[in-house]
Amino acid sequence: MSDILPEGKLNAALLKDLLDTIPSADPRVTIGARQADDAAAIAFEENRLVVSTDPITFSTDRPGWYAVNVNANDVAAMGATPKWFLATIMLPTGSANSTMVRSIFKEILEACAALDVTLCGGHTEVTSAVTRPVVVGQMMGEVHQENLIDSRRLSPGDRLILTGGLAIEGTAILATQLEEKLKPLVGEEVVISAKELLRRPGISVVNAARVGCGAARLQAVHDLTEGGLAGACHELCRAAGVGMELVQESILIHRETRLIAQALGLDPLGMLASGALLIGVSPDSSGLLLSELDRNEVICCVIGEVTDKVGEVGILRQAERRLLEWVTRDEILKAFETDDGAGVLPAHSSGEES
């Protein structure tokens, strides 16, 4: 039993062992399976086909909508424009009906239309392997080779910019799934507004990535998913062989997130965080990037800089520095633990490797 894996991402050492066994035989795969990258890039003449896949496994009434958006985020974070989507839909035996499947298809089509993406294939089945609807998405996009973002370019001195704010998705999930528990703790108004974070500012980072790529040459871009900011920082540090220093007071945490995290004893820095981008940019370009993001009404703030302390992520709060640990088990899972310590609400995979 000692080898039983905990819920959440695979630990970094095991994941590295698995990735190291993958042969790199095709030279057209310019970015393949590796930590910190959520998509792969394949060469087609002067363009790159960028491909990502992610499942939606948590309990939600909009799995199709989520599947399109989280996969589009991964593609956009490499500088590409999301264009083509495929979905594998697995429905639970005994409760699946035509209304359920029509609703998921409608969500997928509406989300694709909002991003100007074409749904071009997939697979649907009813199976006893799942207990609730599971949607596995695959998004493809394209970008000119010169505009492909390779996070290994990140270097000491680069500024770190956060868009959107922390834990947007995690906060909304907690407010939805634990509504009755949270109301007496934080108030009904906070719960209602926390749910609305899914719509405003929302979990899509496609526009923020588009604006950012158009404003400056970005050294690195990572969309924050499972493990939140803490996980994203460590993944980027490992990929680029750098360290980071953050200032906690500079990190945007929405009021709803702060109150709900405090009530449940969770750390917002490690909470599921779709809707935010962590961007690395040279000091010379940071001002222009911030101005352009602000002009396009993208919430953004400078939260720190890259250092040469390989693998070390420090965070300063009120003049006291501590090390920010790598989060492999998302903080929101703690809120759904049963008495025996088992999580009852798995988070969707963040796909830290392509």
Secondary structure, DSSP 8 states (H G I E B T S, - for coil): -TT---SSS--HHHHHHHHHTS----TTEEE-S-TT-SSEEEEETTEEEEEEEEEE-S--S-HHHHHHHHHHHHHHTTT-EEEEEEEEEEEETTT--HHHHHHHHHHHHHHHHHHT-EEEEEEEEEETT-SS-EEEEEEEEEEEGGG---GGG--TT-EEEEES-TTHHHHHHHHHHTHHHHHHHH-HHHHHHHHGGGTTTTS--HHHHHHHHHHS-EEEEEE--TTHHHHHHHHHHHHHT-EEEEEGGGS---HHHHHHHHHHT--GGGS--TT-EEEEE-HHHHHHHHHHHHHTT--EEEEEEEESSTT-EEEEETTEEEE-----S-GGGGGGB-TTS-BSS------S--
